[in-house]
Amino acid sequence: MLGATLLSTGEFAPAQAYTEQGITLYDAAKHGSLVVLYGEDPGVLCLCYGATAQGYLGYPDRALKRTEEALTLAQELGHPHSLANALYWAARLHQFRREEQETQRRAEALLALSTEQEFPVWLEYGTILQGWALAVQGQGEEGMAQLRQSLAALQAVGNVLSEPHAQALLAEAYGKTGQMDKGLAALGEALACVDRTGERCYEAELYRLKGELTLQRESKLQGPKSTVAGPRSLTSDPQGEAEACFLKAIDISRKQQAKSLELRAAMSLARLWQQKGEAAEAHQMLSEVYNWFTEGFDTKDLQEARALLAELV
């Protein structure tokens, strides 16, 4: 549970260390009865939380391996609530890796199990991840409707755990459909939740998305076909505001040792610098982050980073 708490607060390295200790100590034969006391199998939880921490820390392949181990253990135990937990974190890891179809597949399995077992909270979490998968695959309105409905349902019962993450997915979906103001409003709610609860595991990504939506909004306003009334720019310096968001995201991710989030923020900043004619500086900054990685080169983030570096030469 200490590992789980540290994961939520964005302290990924100690979170991963504690969950690894838990995995080492865990013996299914000895500890299987703990599900009766706590409603969860501790081995499954350690594998899930450890996998998530590894994903943030920049080890996407190891994270995927741990996730598969969690699913296998949960299925072998035959404990539905532990399996629901494993399916949720598997779907969330695939979402983090930007694998839409796998996210949808795991989310749909979670929804089926939650419906069968009457797990209302897991049902909403699964719907949120399914909604994101639909939105990024071109079904924006349907996906956003699911995201909004499930987020509201969780808020109505006072469940704010993972709300910043859910709001970020909603903001991303709004961005996909050209509704940047609504996306920025969702990010504002997410950041307020971070300050209120201390759940900082997705904080860097919130600032990165804020920068991206700020640039998208300005681009839409400046477009030749824009019919938006009023001033041409909603901020005095949208590029400067976006750059500050990207730098903030990089600073947070470095403090958290979250290399995966740092790479994502560095790509956003590098693209902005490229537009400003600062390709050499962008290449140097991005290459330092990219060259740190030793695995996950088939993931979208690392593939895009490699392609961007080639453009910046």
N, C-alpha and C positions, 0 to 999 in steps of 0.2 A: 504493500500500500504506500510505502514511502516512495518507491519507484514511480507509482502512478501519480502521486502528488507532484513530484519533481517534474514529471513529463508535462503535466498541465501548466506548471509555472515556467516552462521553457528552459529548465535546467537539464538538458538532454544527456550530457555525459554522465553525471551521477545517477540519473534515472536509469540509463542503460546498465551501469555498474550494479545497481541494486537489483534490477530484474535478473541480471545474469547470476547473482548470488542466489536468488530465489530458484532459478532453473536448476542450479547445481544442487541445492538442498532438496528439491522436490522429488518425491518417490510416490508414484501413483498408488502403489499398494498400501503405503502407510498413510497417505494424505487424502485418499479418495473420499473419506467420510467427512472431510471439511466442507463439502458442498452442502451438507445438511445444516451446518451451522451458519454458513455465509452466503449460500445461494449461488456461489461461483466456485469453480475449480481453480485453486491458486496456480497450478502449473500452466493452465491455459492463459490466465491473466498475465503471468510473467512473460510468456512467449509473445502475447499480443502487444503489451506495453514495450517490451524490449525491441520488438520489430519496428514499432513506430519510432522509438528513439533512434534506432539505427538509420531509419529513412531520413530523419532530419539531419543527423550527423554526417550524412554523405555516403552511406553504404547501402544503396538501394537493392543490390542483389542479396546481401545478407539479410536485409529486412524482409525480402520476399521469401527467402528460405525459412526464416523464423515463423512467418505468417502461415506457411504451408504446414509447418510442424504443429502450430496451434490448432489449425483446422483438423489435422489428423488425430491429435490427442482428444479433442472435443468429440469427434465422431466415435472414437474408440470407447470413450467413457459413456456415451449415450446419454449425456446430460444436456437437455435442450437449451437451458439458459446459458450455459457455457458455450454451446455451439452458436447461439445467437451473438454472443460477445465476439467470438472468433470471426464470424461472418461480417459483422460490422467493421471490425478493424481491418479485415482483408479488403473489403470494399473501399474503406477509407485510404488504405495504402495504395490501391490501384488508382484512386482518384488523385492522390498526391503524385503518383508517377505519370499522371495524365493519360491513363489507359481507359478510355471511355467504355469500351465494350466489356472489358473485364469488371469495371466498376458496376456496370448495369447487371451483369450476370450474378455477381455476389450480392448485390442489393436485392435483386429479385428472389434469390434463395433466402435471404433474411426476411423478406416480406412474406414469403410462403410459410416459413417456420413461425414467424410472429403471429400470423393469422391463425394458424393451426393451434398454437399454444396459448393464444390470447396474451401476447406480450405487447401492451400498448406503446410503451416508450420505444422499444426496438422497432416497432412498426413505423413510428414517426422518423426515427433516425434512418431507417432503410429508405423511406420515401424521399427524404432530403437528398440522399446520395443518388437515388434513381432519377430524381428531378434534375440534378446537375448533369448526369450522363445524357439525359434526353436533350437538355438545353444546348450542350456543346456539340451534339450530333445533329443539330438543325431543328429540333422541336422546341423552340424557345418558349413559346407561350404555355405549352403544356408543362414543360419543366419548371418554369417560374411559378406556375399555379401550385404545383406540388410543393415546391420549396416554401412558398409563402404560407400555405395551409398548415404544413407540418411544423414550421417554425412557430406559427401562432399557437398551435395546439400545445407545444412544449412550454411556451411562455405562459400560457393560461393556467398551467398547473405548477408554475414556479420553477420549472426545470431550465436552468440557464447553462448547464454543462455543455460545452462545445458550441455554444451560441455564436462566438466570434467566427468559428469555422463555417457554420451554416450561413451566417450573414455574408461571409466572403464568397461562398458558392453562389448565393443569390446575386451579389454584386457582379460576379463574373458573368452570370446569365444575363443580367441587365445589359452589360457591356456588349454581349454577343448580339443583342437585339437593338442596339443603338440608343438605349435608354440610360445614358450616362449619369444624368442627375439623380435618378432613382438608385443607381448603383452606388453613387457617392453617398447618398443618404443612408443606404444599408451599411456602408463602411463606417460612417459616423456612429451608427448604433453599435457596430461591432467594437470600435475603439472605446466607446463609452463603457461597454460591458467589460472590456479588458481592464480598464482603470477601476471599475467597481469590484470585480471579482478576483483580479490577479491571474486570470488564465491567459498566459502569454505565449503559448506554444505556436500560435499562428500570427503573432503580432507583426513580424517582419513582412509577411505576405500581405497583410492588410495595408501597410504603407506602400508596398510595391503596386498593389492594385489601385490604390488611390492615385498614385502617379500616372499609371497607365490610363485610367478613366479620365483624369484631368487633361491629358494630351488628346485622347479621343474626342472629348467634348469640344476642345478648342478646334480640332481639325474639322469637326462637323460644322461648327459655327463659321469657320473661314472658307468652307467649301463653296464653289461657284453656284451650286444649286440650293444653298441654304435659304430657307424661308423663315428662319428664326428672327423674331422681332427684337428690337432693342440693341444694345451695344454688341459689337463684334466679338468681344472677349468678356468672359465672366470674371476673369482675374486680370490684374495688371501685368502679370508676368507668368503665364501658364507654364512655360518651359522651366522657368526658375522654380516654380512651385513643385512641378513634377520631379525635377532634379533633386530638390530637398527631400522629397518623399523617398526617392530611390536611395539616396545617401543614408537616410534614416533607417531604411530597411537593411542596408548593408551593415550599418553600425550595430543594429540589434542582433542580426544573424551572427556577426562575429563574436559578440559578447556571449551568445548562446552556443557557440561552436557549431552552428547549424549550416554546414557547408552547402547543403542542397538549396536552402533558402538564399544563401549568399550568392550562389551561382545564378539563380533566377533573377535576383535584384541586379546583379552585375550585368546581366544581359540587357535588362531594361535600360540601365544607365548607358551601356555601351551603344545601344541603338540611338539614344538621344544625342550622345556626343558625336556619333557618326553624322547625324543630321546637321549638327553645328560645325562640321568640318574638323572635328578633333579625333580623327580615326586612329592616329598613332597612340594617343593617350588611352583611347577605348580599348585598343588591342592589348596594350600592356596590362591594363587593369583586369580585363577579362581573362587573359591567358594565365595570370597568376592564380586565379581561382580554378580555372579549368584544369590546369596541370597538377593540381592537388589530387584529383580523383584517380582512383585505381580500379574502379569497377563501375558498372551501370552505363557503359558506353552505348548500349542499345536503347536507353531511355530517351524520350523526346527532348528533355532539357539538355542533355549532353550532346545529342545529335544537332540540336539547334545552335548550341554554343560553338561546336566545331565549325558549322557552316558560317556562322557570324564571324568567327575569327578569320576564316578564309576571305571573307568580304573586306575585312579591315586591313589586310596586308597592303 
